[in-house]
Amino acid sequence: MATAQELSDFLAQVERRAFKQTVYAVRDDHAALDIVQDAMLKLAEKYGSRPVAEYPMLFQRILQNTMRDYWRRQKTRNLWTTLFSSFGSNDEDDDERDPLEVLGSEDTQDTPDTQVERSQTIAIIENALQELPARQREAFVLRYWEDMDVAETAVAMGCSQGSVKTHCSRAVRALAAILEKNGISREELGKSGVER
C-alpha cells in the first residue's frame, strides 16, 4: 500500500507530462489544467491506497476517461449552443436569460413568419425534452444546462457515474432523432429564425 508521501511524489512526477499530453489533445490550456487536476483528484480519492506500482496505469486510464468526458460534454454543449445562439438577439441582457425565454421573446423585430417559425421550433424542443424518459431528461439537464460534472450529477441523481454517462448519451441521441423527425436537422438548426 502506498503512503500519502508516495502518492504526492507520484503526482508531482507526472503532472507536467500529463498536462502537456492533455494540452495536445484538447488544445486549451485551461481545460487541460482542469482535466489533469480532476484526474489527479480521482486517483487520490479512489485509488490512493493502491500500491505505487499500479499508479502509472491507473492514472493514464483516469486521464483518458476524463478527456473523453470533456470531449463528450463539448460535443453536446456545442450542438445546443449552436441551436440556441442561432435564435438569440443582439441584446446584452440575453446572456443572463434562459435560452427558451430568449427564443420565445416577443420583443424581436422579426417578420411574423419568422416569429411563427421560431415559436414552432421552441414548442418542438420543449416537447422533445418532455418525451425523454425522466432519468435521461434529468441527466441531460443537470449535465448540459446546469453544467454539473459527471460526479456531481451522479450524486444528485443517486446513481453511478457510468449510469449518468449512459443516460446522457441516450438523451442526446433521442433528442437528435426527435428533432430530425420533426424536420429539424443540424444544418437547419443553425439557419432557423436568423434570416433577417
ABEGO torsion letter per residue (X at the ends): XBBAAAAAAAAAAAAAAAAAAAAAAAGBAAAAAAAAAAAAAAAAAAAAABBAAAAAAAAAAAAAAAAAAAAAAAAAAAAAAAAAAAABBABAAAAABBAAAAAABAABABBAAAAAAAAAAAAAAAAAAAABBAAAAAAAAAAAAAGBBAAAAAAAAGBBAAAAAAAAAAAAAAAAAAAAAAGBBAAAAAABGABX
